[in-house]
Amino acid sequence: MLIRKILVAVDGSKPSLEASIQAIDLAKRFEAELIAIHVIDPRYSHLEIVLSPRPGRLKEAVMLAMEKGKQNLDKVKQNATEKNVRVKTDIIVGKTSVANEIVEYAEKENINIIIIGSRGISGFKRMLLGSVATEVVTYAHCPVFVVK
């Protein structure tokens, strides 16, 4: 398998930051392009619209989520810089689901491998919340490396 483009999705969790470290190492080893993304969960935007008495609250919520995403991506950039790896970053405001946004981005960018963290949620919580990693593995057009 030829690895030229690596996508890592980060959400600020410990597993996603571990995934970014693995992605940086893989990018360095294969001299591949590294792209790190943060997807803003669309559920929060929709919930905010329904619950908010002020329409401006949605904009505030999205701006706060974007700032958090930027902080997460800045951590990845810092780690990549320390290992002399260039990384492109992107923040996506989700329209469907986080997993779907990751899969569509990977297809659009012709990614060779996706690296994603898994929080290890199982049982009832997983049934209620779903698993982004599981959905990405199921629907991605390319191999997916899951980091626990």
FITI-722832 format. One line per field, with one value per residue (C-alpha): x, y, z; residue in three letters. Coordinates in Angstrom, 2 decimals. Each point is the difference from the previous one (the first is absolute). Layout:
xx	c(X,...)
yy	c(Y,...)
zz	c(Z,...)
res	c(ala,...)
END
This chain:
xx	c(0.00,1.33,-0.62,0.17,-2.86,-0.91,-3.09,-0.26,-3.19,0.43,-2.61,2.23,-0.44,3.05,-0.57,-0.23,3.22,1.66,-1.32,1.59,3.37,-0.29,-0.99,3.01,2.35,-1.55,0.19,3.67,0.77,-1.73,0.75,-3.74,-2.23,-1.78,-3.39,-1.56,-3.68,-2.38,-3.70,-2.53,-2.80,-3.17,-2.23,1.01,-0.84,-3.45,-0.67,1.02,-2.46,-2.86,0.77,1.28,-2.31,2.65,1.06,3.45,0.71,0.56,2.69,1.65,-0.11,1.56,2.70,0.88,0.13,2.24,2.36,0.19,0.67,2.78,1.60,-0.13,1.54,2.68,1.12,0.35,1.95,2.35,0.68,0.50,2.39,2.09,0.43,0.58,-3.31,-2.17,-3.71,-2.98,-2.94,-3.69,-3.08,-3.26,-3.42,-1.88,-3.24,-0.76,2.01,3.60,0.79,-1.62,1.92,3.29,-0.80,-1.08,3.07,2.25,-1.65,0.16,3.69,0.99,1.32,1.92,-0.54,-2.11,1.29,-2.57,-0.20,-2.59,-1.22,-0.93,-3.64,-1.94,-3.32,-2.97,1.94,1.22,-3.53,-1.22,2.96,1.26,3.67,1.69,2.92,-2.31,-1.89,3.21,1.36,-3.28,-0.39,3.51,1.35,3.51,1.63,-0.70,2.48,-1.83,1.99,-1.25)
yy	c(0.00,3.40,2.66,3.54,1.73,-0.59,1.40,0.21,1.14,1.64,0.99,0.82,-3.35,-1.94,-2.76,2.58,1.67,-3.43,-0.58,3.28,-1.12,-3.27,1.97,2.30,-2.98,-1.71,3.19,0.37,-3.65,0.08,3.66,0.39,3.03,0.31,1.62,0.48,0.88,0.89,-0.52,2.04,-2.37,1.10,-1.28,2.93,2.52,-1.50,-0.26,3.61,1.15,-1.85,0.99,3.53,2.96,2.15,-0.79,1.48,-2.84,-2.38,2.23,0.25,-3.79,-0.62,2.64,-1.62,-3.43,1.37,1.49,-3.35,-1.71,2.47,-0.71,-3.75,0.45,2.32,-2.86,-2.24,2.72,0.42,-3.75,-0.22,2.96,-1.65,-3.01,2.09,-1.05,2.51,-0.25,1.63,0.63,0.52,0.61,-1.33,1.09,-3.26,-0.16,-3.71,-2.03,0.22,-3.40,0.90,3.28,-1.86,-2.60,2.60,2.13,-3.04,-0.83,3.59,0.31,-3.48,-1.07,-3.31,-0.69,1.49,-0.05,0.52,-0.43,-2.09,0.72,-3.63,0.66,-3.24,-1.44,2.27,3.27,-1.08,-0.93,3.47,2.05,-2.10,-0.27,2.36,-2.40,-2.93,2.01,1.26,-3.57,-1.16,2.68,1.22,-0.68,-0.58,-1.81,1.40,-0.26,0.21,1.05,-0.80)
zz	c(0.00,-0.99,2.65,-1.37,1.86,3.63,1.71,3.78,1.73,3.39,2.56,2.96,1.73,1.14,-2.62,-2.81,1.12,0.11,-3.52,-1.10,1.38,-1.95,-3.11,0.35,0.35,-3.02,-2.08,0.88,-0.79,-3.40,-0.79,-0.45,0.08,3.36,0.39,3.45,0.29,2.78,-0.70,1.94,0.91,-1.83,2.82,2.19,-2.69,-0.58,3.74,0.50,-2.68,1.66,3.60,-0.37,0.56,-1.74,-3.58,0.72,2.42,-2.91,-1.43,3.45,0.45,-3.41,0.63,3.36,-1.63,-2.75,2.58,1.81,-3.32,-0.77,3.38,-0.68,-3.43,1.40,2.28,-3.04,-1.86,2.95,0.24,-3.76,-0.04,2.73,-2.31,-3.15,-1.56,-1.82,0.65,-1.66,2.34,-0.59,2.14,-1.37,1.23,-0.30,-1.95,0.36,2.51,1.16,-1.54,-3.31,-0.16,0.58,-2.66,-2.57,0.67,-0.47,-3.32,-1.25,0.91,-1.32,3.39,0.14,3.72,2.79,3.56,2.72,3.75,1.76,3.50,0.51,0.80,0.05,0.99,0.63,-0.40,-3.42,-1.02,1.01,-1.21,-2.88,-0.77,-2.40,-0.42,-0.80,-2.61,-1.60,-0.20,-1.53,-2.67,-0.85,-3.50,1.40,2.95,3.46,2.87,3.35,3.06,3.50)
res	c(met,leu,ile,arg,lys,ile,leu,val,ala,val,asp,gly,ser,lys,pro,ser,leu,glu,ala,ser,ile,gln,ala,ile,asp,leu,ala,lys,arg,phe,glu,ala,glu,leu,ile,ala,ile,his,val,ile,asp,pro,arg,tyr,ser,his,leu,glu,ile,val,leu,ser,pro,arg,pro,gly,arg,leu,lys,glu,ala,val,met,leu,ala,met,glu,lys,gly,lys,gln,asn,leu,asp,lys,val,lys,gln,asn,ala,thr,glu,lys,asn,val,arg,val,lys,thr,asp,ile,ile,val,gly,lys,thr,ser,val,ala,asn,glu,ile,val,glu,tyr,ala,glu,lys,glu,asn,ile,asn,ile,ile,ile,ile,gly,ser,arg,gly,ile,ser,gly,phe,lys,arg,met,leu,leu,gly,ser,val,ala,thr,glu,val,val,thr,tyr,ala,his,cys,pro,val,phe,val,val,lys)
END
